[in-house]
């Protein structure tokens, strides 16, 4: 606050305003100001500087200066006008009401000059040396066009002039435009006079009668005069230029002579398209900055999709868009915050699911579309849509994340209309789902990076003397696969029953063997895997252990999946050997402990968002171009 106030009330800023207004009023009155007028100008500037700062407060200095100029100019002009009037002493005590009323009315109304009389463009029947009417008309027309151009170039008031140091340049440029317009008017007037003089000396040229085209067919048999001469014809038939000999026969009437052709009529029709946007289609393999609540979509990307073959893009290219409507959003009922409740002195509970139903509404921000919402804070002003709960559907299990919610702009019309000119095309749309406070619903990634794999039969020996009392997924057959992540994740990000899809997993070179390709093919299958449970590896002092569930903060670092079994329709309950035989399978199992993956990522498909928009375009209606003469 002190910085803005100091700059605004500084001697330098005040001197700049005084100098700017002093030069402007010198130009207006055509002379220098008197000492009394200068003192009044300085006091007026100081007064309005205090008034503007008291009302506007912390605003940029440039804006405050603009408001001061806009306030000082009309006030000081009124002061100058009152100075110019000859005020005579009026006896208010003995004066009558009618005289005083007339005097007040005359003071309030500024006298205006009578408008110039309209020029007389009538043709004179008497010889005179004055300029022709057309020359006078052209001259006045040019003069009015110049006045109109000058009025448009001048600002309505000093309030529209640029602030700060550029005001001096603006005043100088205004004077330059006025001088150039005066010179242009003088040149146009001289040009009109020269044009009128040149027209007056042009000699009259007698038109030559064109030859009669009938002479080409009939020669001189019609008794016509030679080409280029006019003679008096002997009778009415010869005088009629459309008269033809009896030997000439007219053709019969054809159908195309009767059909009345219709003019081309262009009309348009509106087409509606439903646009569905799914957050899992983005490049989640190589892009770690976007998540399900913050991503963008491209239109008509051709064959230049970036990344790992994934891109949130629509292959259609919308043209001549007249309206874009937001229909609904489908969001997961995931836990967006972890609530740690203490049950006893040494135990905690993190099973409370805090989801988006804890908010009265959510905001959808799309920076490519102007907002049509206004509210009591900037977050609502920047939102394209405010959505509320409409419907939900849940699965029949007891998992932490149980279904989805349909959110719509209930009882509101959320659309962007392009009128009168449609939007040519749409290249990109960005989606952000925010809480009422303006922050994202969740900035946690819905992807995890893979660090390594272990089978359930290897937990007790990696590392040695590790206990598994806290989990049931530890056996001797290896029926489950424990997948370690590089970072810990909260148990609501990935939970029991969620479906994960794995991509871009690369084994280290030293761990590649005959069973590796088959194992990677199983892990990275397109259908994904259903999470059996989540767990953690913890170390207390020198003791290490595996356990199911999260720690006291609700975070985990292992995902548990079911291993690959033989076809169950045959009644078999045995594991499927990776690599096709026991030798390759054993080599793979022995290479898993301690093998850190070069790369690899998984995405939770149960936590993806879905948006529906309606796009209305204007296309030409081809049915209106069907005409009767085209059949």
C-alpha positions as CSV (number, residue, x, y, z in Angstrom):
1,X,0.0,0.0,0.0
2,X,2.8,2.5,0.9
3,X,4.5,1.9,-2.5
4,X,1.4,2.8,-4.6
5,X,0.5,5.8,-2.3
6,X,4.1,7.1,-2.5
7,X,4.3,6.9,-6.2
8,X,0.9,8.4,-6.7
9,X,1.4,11.4,-4.4
10,X,5.0,11.9,-5.3
11,X,6.2,15.4,-6.5
12,X,7.2,13.9,-9.8
13,X,3.7,12.4,-10.5
14,X,1.9,15.6,-9.4
15,X,4.2,17.7,-11.6
16,X,3.5,15.5,-14.6
17,X,-0.2,15.9,-14.1
18,X,0.1,19.7,-13.7
19,X,2.3,20.0,-16.8
20,X,0.0,17.8,-18.9
21,X,-3.2,19.7,-17.9
22,X,-1.4,23.1,-18.2
23,X,-0.4,22.4,-21.8
24,X,-3.8,21.1,-22.7
25,X,-5.7,24.2,-21.4
26,X,-3.1,26.5,-23.1
27,X,-4.0,24.8,-26.3
28,X,-7.7,25.0,-25.6
29,X,-7.8,28.8,-24.8
30,X,-5.1,29.7,-27.3
31,X,-2.8,31.5,-24.8
32,X,-1.2,31.4,-21.4
33,X,-3.0,31.0,-18.1
34,X,-3.0,33.8,-15.5
35,X,-1.4,33.4,-12.1
36,X,-4.8,33.0,-10.4
37,X,-5.8,30.4,-13.0
38,X,-2.6,28.5,-12.5
39,X,-3.1,28.4,-8.7
40,X,-6.6,27.2,-9.2
41,X,-5.4,24.4,-11.5
42,X,-2.8,23.2,-9.0
43,X,-5.4,23.1,-6.1
44,X,-7.9,21.3,-8.3
45,X,-5.4,18.6,-9.2
46,X,-4.4,18.1,-5.5
47,X,-8.1,17.9,-4.5
48,X,-9.0,15.3,-7.0
49,X,-5.9,13.2,-6.3
50,X,-7.1,12.9,-2.7
51,X,-10.6,12.1,-3.8
52,X,-9.6,9.5,-6.4
53,X,-7.2,7.7,-4.0
54,X,-9.8,7.7,-1.2
55,X,-12.4,6.1,-3.5
56,X,-10.3,3.7,-5.6
57,X,-7.6,2.8,-3.0
58,X,-5.0,0.3,-4.1
59,X,-5.2,0.6,-7.9
60,X,-2.3,0.9,-10.4
61,X,-0.9,4.5,-10.6
62,X,-1.7,4.6,-14.3
63,X,-5.4,4.0,-13.6
64,X,-5.5,6.6,-10.8
65,X,-3.9,9.2,-13.0
66,X,-6.5,8.5,-15.7
67,X,-9.3,9.1,-13.2
68,X,-7.7,12.3,-12.0
69,X,-7.5,13.7,-15.5
70,X,-11.1,12.7,-16.3
71,X,-12.3,14.5,-13.2
72,X,-10.2,17.7,-13.4
73,X,-10.9,18.6,-17.1
74,X,-14.7,19.2,-16.8
75,X,-14.3,20.9,-13.4
76,X,-11.7,23.3,-14.7
77,X,-13.5,24.0,-18.0
78,X,-16.5,25.1,-15.9
79,X,-14.3,27.4,-13.9
80,X,-12.9,29.0,-17.1
81,X,-16.3,29.6,-18.4
82,X,-17.5,31.3,-15.2
83,X,-14.4,33.5,-15.4
84,X,-15.3,34.6,-19.0
85,X,-18.9,35.7,-18.1
86,X,-19.5,39.4,-17.2
87,X,-21.4,39.1,-14.0
88,X,-23.3,42.2,-13.2
89,X,-24.6,42.8,-9.7
90,X,-28.1,41.7,-9.3
91,X,-30.5,43.0,-6.7
92,X,-31.9,39.8,-5.4
93,X,-33.9,41.5,-2.7
94,X,-36.0,43.7,-5.0
95,X,-35.9,41.7,-8.2
96,X,-39.0,39.9,-9.5
97,X,-39.3,36.1,-9.9
98,X,-39.7,36.2,-13.7
99,X,-36.6,38.2,-14.4
100,X,-34.5,36.0,-12.0
101,X,-35.9,32.8,-13.6
102,X,-35.0,34.1,-17.1
103,X,-31.5,34.9,-15.9
104,X,-30.9,31.5,-14.4
105,X,-32.1,29.8,-17.6
106,X,-29.8,31.9,-19.7
107,X,-26.9,31.0,-17.4
108,X,-27.6,27.3,-17.6
109,X,-28.0,27.2,-21.4
110,X,-24.9,27.8,-23.4
111,X,-25.5,29.8,-26.5
112,X,-24.9,27.9,-29.7
113,X,-24.1,29.2,-33.1
114,X,-26.7,29.0,-35.7
115,X,-26.1,26.1,-38.2
116,X,-25.0,27.1,-41.7
117,X,-27.7,27.3,-44.3
118,X,-28.0,24.4,-46.7
119,X,-26.2,25.0,-50.0
120,X,-28.4,25.5,-53.1
121,X,-27.7,22.8,-55.7
122,X,-30.4,23.9,-58.2
123,X,-29.3,24.6,-61.8
124,X,-29.3,28.3,-62.5
125,X,-31.1,29.5,-65.7
126,X,-28.9,32.6,-65.9
127,X,-25.4,32.9,-67.0
128,X,-23.0,33.4,-64.2
129,X,-19.4,33.0,-63.4
130,X,-20.0,31.0,-60.2
131,X,-18.8,27.4,-59.8
132,X,-21.0,24.6,-61.2
133,X,-23.5,22.9,-58.9
134,X,-21.8,19.6,-59.2
135,X,-18.4,21.1,-58.2
136,X,-20.0,22.7,-55.2
137,X,-21.6,19.4,-54.2
138,X,-18.3,17.5,-54.5
139,X,-16.5,20.2,-52.5
140,X,-19.0,20.1,-49.7
141,X,-19.1,16.3,-49.7
142,X,-15.3,16.2,-49.3
143,X,-15.5,18.8,-46.5
144,X,-18.0,16.7,-44.5
145,X,-16.1,13.5,-45.0
146,X,-13.0,15.2,-43.7
147,X,-14.9,16.5,-40.7
148,X,-16.3,13.1,-39.9
149,X,-12.9,11.5,-40.1
150,X,-11.5,14.2,-37.8
151,X,-14.3,13.7,-35.3
152,X,-13.7,9.9,-35.2
153,X,-10.0,10.4,-34.7
154,X,-10.5,12.7,-31.7
155,X,-11.3,11.0,-28.3
156,X,-14.6,11.7,-26.5
157,X,-12.8,13.0,-23.5
158,X,-9.5,13.0,-21.9
159,X,-10.6,9.9,-20.0
160,X,-10.1,7.8,-23.1
161,X,-6.6,9.2,-23.6
162,X,-3.7,7.0,-22.7
163,X,-2.3,7.6,-19.2
164,X,1.2,8.2,-17.9
165,X,3.9,9.7,-20.1
166,X,2.1,8.9,-23.4
167,X,-0.4,11.7,-23.0
168,X,2.0,14.4,-24.2
169,X,2.5,12.3,-27.4
170,X,-1.2,12.0,-27.8
171,X,-1.7,15.8,-27.7
172,X,1.0,16.3,-30.2
173,X,-0.4,13.6,-32.5
174,X,-3.9,15.3,-32.3
175,X,-2.4,18.6,-33.5
176,X,-0.6,16.8,-36.3
177,X,-3.8,15.1,-37.5
178,X,-5.7,18.4,-37.5
179,X,-3.0,20.1,-39.6
180,X,-2.9,17.1,-42.1
181,X,-6.7,17.2,-42.4
182,X,-6.6,21.0,-43.2
183,X,-3.9,20.4,-45.9
184,X,-5.9,17.5,-47.3
185,X,-9.1,19.6,-47.5
186,X,-7.1,22.3,-49.3
187,X,-5.8,19.8,-51.9
188,X,-9.2,18.3,-52.5
189,X,-10.7,21.8,-53.0
190,X,-8.0,22.6,-55.6
191,X,-8.5,19.3,-57.3
192,X,-12.3,19.8,-57.6
193,X,-11.7,23.3,-59.1
194,X,-9.3,21.8,-61.7
195,X,-11.7,19.0,-62.6
196,X,-14.6,21.5,-63.1
197,X,-12.4,23.7,-65.3
198,X,-11.3,20.7,-67.4
199,X,-15.0,19.7,-67.9
200,X,-15.9,23.2,-69.1
201,X,-13.5,23.2,-72.0
202,X,-14.2,19.7,-73.4
203,X,-15.7,20.1,-76.9
204,X,-19.0,18.4,-77.7
205,X,-18.7,15.3,-79.9
206,X,-21.5,14.4,-82.3
207,X,-22.5,10.8,-82.1
208,X,-22.2,8.8,-85.3
209,X,-25.3,6.7,-86.1
210,X,-24.4,3.0,-86.2
211,X,-25.1,1.1,-89.4
212,X,-28.4,-0.9,-89.6
213,X,-27.6,-4.6,-89.0
214,X,-30.4,-5.6,-91.4
215,X,-28.3,-4.5,-94.3
216,X,-26.1,-7.6,-93.7
217,X,-29.0,-9.9,-94.6
218,X,-31.0,-7.9,-97.1
219,X,-28.6,-5.5,-98.6
220,X,-30.3,-2.4,-100.0
221,X,-33.6,-4.2,-100.8
222,X,-35.3,-2.5,-97.9
223,X,-34.5,0.9,-99.3
224,X,-32.4,1.8,-96.3
225,X,-30.0,4.7,-96.2
226,X,-26.3,4.1,-96.4
227,X,-24.5,3.2,-93.2
228,X,-23.9,6.1,-90.8
229,X,-26.5,8.4,-92.4
230,X,-30.0,9.2,-91.4
231,X,-32.7,9.7,-94.0
232,X,-36.4,10.2,-93.9
233,X,-38.1,6.9,-94.5
234,X,-41.1,6.8,-96.9
235,X,-43.7,5.0,-94.8
236,X,-44.4,3.7,-91.3
237,X,-43.3,0.1,-92.1
238,X,-39.9,1.3,-93.2
239,X,-39.7,3.6,-90.2
240,X,-40.3,0.6,-87.8
241,X,-36.9,-0.9,-87.0
242,X,-38.5,-4.2,-86.0
243,X,-40.2,-4.8,-89.3
244,X,-39.1,-7.9,-91.1
245,X,-39.9,-9.3,-94.6
246,X,-42.6,-11.8,-95.0
247,X,-40.0,-14.4,-95.9
248,X,-38.7,-14.4,-92.4
249,X,-40.4,-17.0,-90.2
250,X,-40.3,-17.2,-86.4
251,X,-39.4,-20.5,-84.6
252,X,-42.0,-22.3,-82.5
253,X,-42.2,-21.7,-78.8
254,X,-39.8,-24.0,-76.8
255,X,-40.4,-25.2,-73.2
256,X,-37.3,-23.3,-71.9
257,X,-38.9,-20.1,-73.1
258,X,-41.8,-20.6,-70.6
259,X,-40.0,-21.8,-67.5
260,X,-39.3,-19.0,-65.0
261,X,-35.9,-19.7,-63.5
262,X,-35.6,-19.2,-59.7
263,X,-32.8,-17.3,-58.1
264,X,-30.3,-19.2,-56.0
265,X,-31.3,-19.1,-52.3
266,X,-28.6,-19.9,-49.7
267,X,-29.9,-21.2,-46.4
268,X,-28.3,-22.9,-43.5
269,X,-29.2,-25.6,-41.0
270,X,-27.8,-26.3,-37.5
271,X,-26.3,-29.7,-36.7
272,X,-25.9,-31.0,-33.2
273,X,-22.9,-33.2,-32.2
274,X,-22.4,-34.9,-28.8
275,X,-18.7,-34.7,-27.7
276,X,-17.6,-37.3,-25.1
277,X,-14.2,-36.8,-23.4
278,X,-12.6,-39.6,-21.3
279,X,-9.6,-38.7,-19.1
280,X,-8.0,-42.2,-19.5
281,X,-7.4,-41.5,-23.2
282,X,-4.7,-38.9,-22.4
283,X,-0.9,-39.7,-22.6
284,X,-0.6,-41.0,-19.1
285,X,2.4,-43.1,-19.8
286,X,4.9,-40.2,-20.4
287,X,2.9,-37.2,-19.1
288,X,3.2,-36.7,-15.3
289,X,1.7,-33.2,-15.1
290,X,-1.9,-34.0,-15.9
291,X,-4.4,-36.1,-14.0
292,X,-8.1,-37.0,-14.2
293,X,-9.2,-33.5,-13.0
294,X,-6.8,-31.5,-15.1
295,X,-6.1,-32.3,-18.7
296,X,-6.7,-31.0,-22.3
297,X,-8.2,-32.3,-25.5
298,X,-7.1,-31.6,-29.1
299,X,-9.2,-31.7,-32.3
300,X,-8.3,-33.1,-35.7
301,X,-4.7,-34.1,-34.7
302,X,-4.1,-36.1,-38.0
303,X,-1.3,-38.6,-37.5
304,X,0.9,-36.5,-35.2
305,X,-0.3,-37.9,-31.8
306,X,2.6,-37.4,-29.3
307,X,3.8,-39.7,-26.6
308,X,3.2,-43.4,-26.1
309,X,0.4,-43.6,-28.6
310,X,-2.2,-42.1,-26.2
311,X,-3.6,-38.6,-26.7
312,X,-6.9,-37.0,-25.6
313,X,-7.9,-36.0,-29.1
314,X,-11.1,-36.1,-31.2
315,X,-10.6,-36.9,-34.9
316,X,-13.5,-34.6,-36.0
317,X,-12.9,-31.0,-36.9
318,X,-15.8,-28.7,-36.0
319,X,-16.4,-25.7,-38.2
320,X,-18.7,-22.7,-38.0
321,X,-19.6,-23.3,-34.3
322,X,-22.6,-21.3,-33.1
323,X,-23.0,-22.8,-29.6
324,X,-21.1,-25.0,-27.1
325,X,-23.1,-26.5,-24.2
326,X,-21.9,-28.3,-21.1
327,X,-24.2,-31.3,-20.5
328,X,-22.7,-33.3,-17.6
329,X,-19.7,-34.8,-15.8
330,X,-19.3,-38.3,-14.5
331,X,-16.8,-38.4,-11.5
332,X,-15.7,-41.3,-9.3
333,X,-16.7,-41.5,-5.6
334,X,-13.0,-41.8,-4.6
335,X,-11.6,-40.6,-1.4
336,X,-10.0,-37.2,-2.1
337,X,-8.6,-36.6,1.4
338,X,-7.3,-39.1,4.0
339,X,-8.9,-38.6,7.4
340,X,-6.7,-40.1,10.2
341,X,-8.8,-40.7,13.3
342,X,-7.3,-42.1,16.5
343,X,-9.3,-44.9,18.1
344,X,-7.0,-45.8,21.0
345,X,-3.7,-44.6,22.3
346,X,-1.7,-46.6,19.7
347,X,-4.2,-47.3,17.0
348,X,-5.6,-45.2,14.2
349,X,-8.5,-45.5,11.7
350,X,-8.4,-44.1,8.1
351,X,-11.5,-45.8,6.7
352,X,-13.7,-42.7,6.4
353,X,-14.3,-41.9,2.7
354,X,-14.2,-38.1,2.2
355,X,-15.4,-37.6,-1.4
356,X,-16.8,-34.9,-3.6
357,X,-20.2,-35.1,-1.9
358,X,-18.7,-33.1,0.9
359,X,-18.9,-30.0,-1.3
360,X,-22.0,-28.0,-2.3
361,X,-20.9,-27.8,-5.9
362,X,-17.9,-28.2,-8.1
363,X,-16.6,-25.8,-10.8
364,X,-15.6,-26.7,-14.4
365,X,-13.0,-24.3,-15.9
366,X,-12.4,-24.3,-19.6
367,X,-10.0,-21.4,-20.4
368,X,-10.8,-21.5,-24.2
369,X,-14.4,-20.6,-23.5
370,X,-15.5,-17.3,-21.9
371,X,-17.4,-17.7,-18.7
372,X,-21.1,-17.0,-18.4
373,X,-21.2,-17.2,-14.6
374,X,-20.7,-14.3,-12.1
375,X,-20.7,-14.6,-8.4
376,X,-19.2,-13.2,-5.2
377,X,-15.7,-14.4,-5.8
378,X,-13.2,-14.7,-8.7
379,X,-13.4,-18.5,-8.8
380,X,-17.0,-18.4,-9.9
381,X,-16.3,-15.6,-12.3
382,X,-13.7,-17.8,-14.0
383,X,-15.8,-21.0,-14.1
384,X,-17.6,-22.1,-17.3
385,X,-20.0,-24.3,-15.3
386,X,-21.1,-25.0,-11.8
387,X,-22.2,-28.6,-11.4
388,X,-24.2,-30.3,-8.6
389,X,-25.2,-33.9,-7.7
390,X,-27.8,-35.5,-10.0
391,X,-27.4,-39.3,-9.8
392,X,-25.1,-42.1,-8.6
393,X,-24.5,-45.8,-9.2
394,X,-22.4,-48.1,-6.9
395,X,-21.0,-51.6,-7.1
396,X,-22.2,-54.4,-4.8
397,X,-18.9,-54.7,-2.9
398,X,-17.5,-53.1,0.3
399,X,-14.5,-51.5,-1.3
400,X,-13.5,-48.0,-0.4
401,X,-14.3,-46.7,-3.9
402,X,-17.8,-47.9,-4.8
403,X,-19.0,-46.1,-7.9
404,X,-19.6,-42.9,-9.8
405,X,-21.6,-39.7,-9.5
406,X,-23.3,-37.8,-12.3
407,X,-22.9,-34.0,-11.9
408,X,-24.8,-31.5,-14.0
409,X,-25.4,-27.7,-14.1
410,X,-28.8,-28.2,-12.5
411,X,-31.5,-25.6,-13.4
412,X,-28.9,-23.6,-15.3
413,X,-28.1,-23.0,-18.9
414,X,-24.4,-23.4,-19.3
415,X,-23.4,-22.5,-22.9
416,X,-21.2,-20.2,-25.0
417,X,-23.1,-18.6,-28.0
418,X,-21.2,-17.2,-31.0
419,X,-23.4,-14.5,-32.5
420,X,-23.7,-13.1,-35.1
421,X,-20.4,-14.6,-36.5
422,X,-19.9,-18.3,-35.8
423,X,-16.5,-19.6,-34.5
424,X,-14.5,-20.8,-37.4
425,X,-13.0,-23.9,-35.7
426,X,-12.0,-25.3,-32.4
427,X,-8.4,-26.5,-31.9
428,X,-8.2,-27.3,-28.1
429,X,-10.3,-27.6,-25.0
430,X,-8.8,-27.7,-21.4
431,X,-10.7,-29.2,-18.5
432,X,-10.2,-28.4,-14.8
433,X,-12.5,-29.6,-12.0
434,X,-12.1,-27.4,-9.0
435,X,-13.5,-27.2,-5.5
436,X,-15.4,-24.1,-4.3
437,X,-12.2,-22.6,-3.0
438,X,-10.7,-22.7,-6.5
439,X,-8.2,-25.6,-6.0
440,X,-8.3,-28.8,-7.9
441,X,-10.6,-31.6,-6.6
442,X,-7.4,-33.7,-6.3
443,X,-3.9,-33.0,-7.5
444,X,-2.8,-36.6,-6.8
445,X,-1.9,-38.5,-9.9
446,X,-4.0,-41.4,-10.8
447,X,-0.9,-43.3,-12.1
448,X,1.9,-45.0,-10.2
449,X,5.4,-45.9,-11.3
450,X,6.5,-49.5,-11.0
451,X,9.6,-50.4,-9.1
452,X,9.7,-54.2,-8.9
453,X,7.8,-57.5,-8.6
454,X,7.7,-60.3,-5.9
455,X,5.7,-63.5,-5.7
456,X,3.8,-64.3,-2.5
457,X,6.2,-67.3,-1.9
458,X,9.2,-65.0,-1.8
459,X,8.1,-62.5,0.9
460,X,9.8,-64.2,3.9
461,X,13.2,-64.4,2.2
462,X,13.3,-60.9,0.6
463,X,14.9,-59.6,2.7
464,X,15.8,-62.5,5.0
465,X,13.9,-63.1,8.2
466,X,11.0,-60.9,7.1
467,X,7.7,-61.7,8.8
468,X,4.3,-61.9,7.1
469,X,2.0,-62.0,10.1
470,X,0.1,-58.9,8.9
471,X,-1.1,-60.4,5.6
472,X,-2.9,-63.4,4.3
473,X,-1.3,-63.2,0.8
474,X,1.9,-65.1,1.8
475,X,2.1,-68.7,0.7
476,X,4.5,-71.3,-0.7
477,X,3.0,-71.6,-4.2
478,X,3.2,-68.0,-5.4
479,X,-0.5,-67.5,-6.1
480,X,-0.2,-63.7,-5.8
481,X,2.1,-61.1,-7.3
482,X,3.2,-58.2,-5.1
483,X,4.0,-55.1,-7.2
484,X,6.2,-52.5,-5.5
485,X,5.7,-48.8,-6.4
486,X,8.4,-46.1,-6.4
487,X,6.3,-43.8,-4.2
488,X,3.8,-44.4,-1.5
489,X,0.2,-43.8,-2.4
490,X,-2.9,-43.4,-0.2
491,X,-5.2,-46.3,0.0
492,X,-8.0,-44.5,-1.7
493,X,-5.9,-43.9,-4.9
494,X,-5.8,-47.7,-5.4
495,X,-8.0,-50.0,-3.4
496,X,-9.5,-53.4,-3.5
497,X,-11.7,-54.0,-6.6
498,X,-10.1,-51.3,-8.8
499,X,-8.9,-52.2,-12.3
500,X,-5.3,-51.3,-13.2
501,X,-3.7,-51.1,-16.7
502,X,0.1,-51.5,-17.0
503,X,2.2,-50.1,-19.8
504,X,5.9,-49.6,-20.8
505,X,7.3,-52.1,-18.3
506,X,11.0,-52.8,-19.1
507,X,13.1,-55.4,-17.2
508,X,16.8,-54.6,-16.5
509,X,19.1,-56.4,-19.0
510,X,20.6,-58.7,-16.3
511,X,17.1,-60.0,-15.4
512,X,15.9,-60.8,-18.9
513,X,15.4,-64.6,-19.4
514,X,13.1,-67.0,-21.3
515,X,10.1,-66.3,-19.1
516,X,10.3,-62.5,-19.2
517,X,8.3,-61.9,-22.4
518,X,5.5,-64.1,-21.3
519,X,5.4,-62.4,-17.8
520,X,5.3,-58.9,-19.4
521,X,2.6,-60.0,-21.8
522,X,0.4,-61.1,-18.9
523,X,1.1,-58.0,-16.7
524,X,0.5,-55.6,-19.6
525,X,-2.7,-57.2,-21.1
526,X,-5.2,-54.8,-22.5
527,X,-8.0,-55.9,-20.1
528,X,-5.9,-54.9,-17.1
529,X,-6.0,-56.5,-13.6
530,X,-8.4,-56.3,-10.7
531,X,-6.6,-55.3,-7.5
532,X,-6.9,-58.0,-4.9
533,X,-5.6,-55.8,-2.1
534,X,-2.9,-53.3,-1.2
535,X,-0.1,-53.6,1.3
536,X,3.1,-52.2,2.6
537,X,6.6,-53.1,3.5
538,X,7.7,-51.6,6.8
539,X,10.9,-51.6,8.8
540,X,10.9,-51.0,12.5
541,X,14.5,-50.9,13.9
542,X,16.0,-54.0,12.3
543,X,12.8,-55.9,12.0
544,X,11.1,-56.0,8.5
545,X,7.6,-57.2,7.7
546,X,4.9,-57.3,5.0
547,X,1.4,-56.3,5.9
548,X,-1.9,-55.7,4.2
549,X,-3.5,-52.2,4.2
550,X,-1.9,-48.8,4.8
551,X,0.2,-47.4,7.5
552,X,-1.1,-45.1,10.2
553,X,-1.3,-42.3,7.7
554,X,-3.3,-44.5,5.2
555,X,-0.5,-44.9,2.7
556,X,0.8,-48.1,0.9
557,X,3.6,-49.1,-1.4
558,X,2.6,-52.5,-2.7
559,X,-0.3,-53.6,-5.0
560,X,-1.4,-57.3,-4.8
561,X,-2.6,-59.1,-8.0
562,X,-3.7,-62.6,-8.7
563,X,-1.0,-64.7,-10.5
564,X,-1.6,-66.4,-13.9
565,X,-3.4,-69.7,-13.6
566,X,-4.2,-72.4,-16.1
567,X,-7.7,-72.4,-17.8
568,X,-10.2,-72.8,-15.0
569,X,-12.8,-74.2,-17.3
570,X,-10.8,-77.4,-17.4
571,X,-11.0,-77.7,-13.6
572,X,-7.3,-77.0,-13.1
573,X,-6.1,-75.0,-10.1
574,X,-2.4,-75.0,-11.0
575,X,-0.3,-72.0,-12.0
576,X,0.6,-71.4,-15.6
577,X,4.3,-71.6,-16.3
578,X,5.8,-68.4,-17.8
579,X,7.9,-69.2,-20.8
580,X,6.0,-72.4,-21.6
581,X,8.0,-74.7,-19.3
582,X,9.2,-75.1,-15.7
583,X,12.8,-74.2,-16.6
584,X,11.9,-70.7,-18.0
585,X,9.4,-70.2,-15.2
586,X,12.0,-71.0,-12.5
587,X,14.5,-68.6,-14.1
588,X,11.9,-65.8,-14.1
589,X,10.9,-66.4,-10.5
590,X,14.6,-66.4,-9.3
591,X,15.3,-63.1,-11.2
592,X,12.4,-61.1,-9.7
593,X,13.9,-60.4,-6.2
594,X,16.0,-57.3,-6.3
595,X,15.3,-56.5,-10.0
596,X,14.5,-52.8,-10.3
597,X,12.4,-52.0,-13.3
598,X,13.9,-49.6,-15.9
599,X,10.4,-48.1,-16.5
600,X,6.8,-49.0,-16.1
601,X,3.5,-47.2,-15.1
602,X,0.0,-48.2,-14.1
603,X,-3.3,-46.2,-14.2
604,X,-6.4,-46.8,-12.2
605,X,-9.3,-47.1,-14.6
606,X,-11.9,-46.8,-11.9
607,X,-10.9,-43.2,-11.1
608,X,-11.3,-41.7,-14.5
609,X,-13.6,-38.8,-15.3
610,X,-16.0,-38.4,-18.2
611,X,-17.4,-35.2,-19.7
612,X,-20.2,-34.7,-22.2
613,X,-20.6,-31.5,-24.3
614,X,-23.0,-30.6,-27.1
615,X,-21.6,-28.7,-30.0
616,X,-23.9,-27.0,-32.5
617,X,-22.5,-26.0,-35.9
618,X,-24.0,-24.1,-38.9
619,X,-23.8,-25.9,-42.3
620,X,-25.1,-25.1,-45.7
621,X,-28.5,-26.7,-46.5
622,X,-28.1,-28.3,-49.9
623,X,-31.8,-29.1,-50.3
624,X,-32.6,-25.4,-51.0
625,X,-30.4,-25.5,-54.1
626,X,-32.8,-28.0,-55.8
627,X,-34.7,-26.0,-58.5
628,X,-37.6,-27.1,-60.9
629,X,-35.5,-26.4,-64.0
630,X,-32.8,-28.9,-62.7
631,X,-35.2,-31.9,-62.9
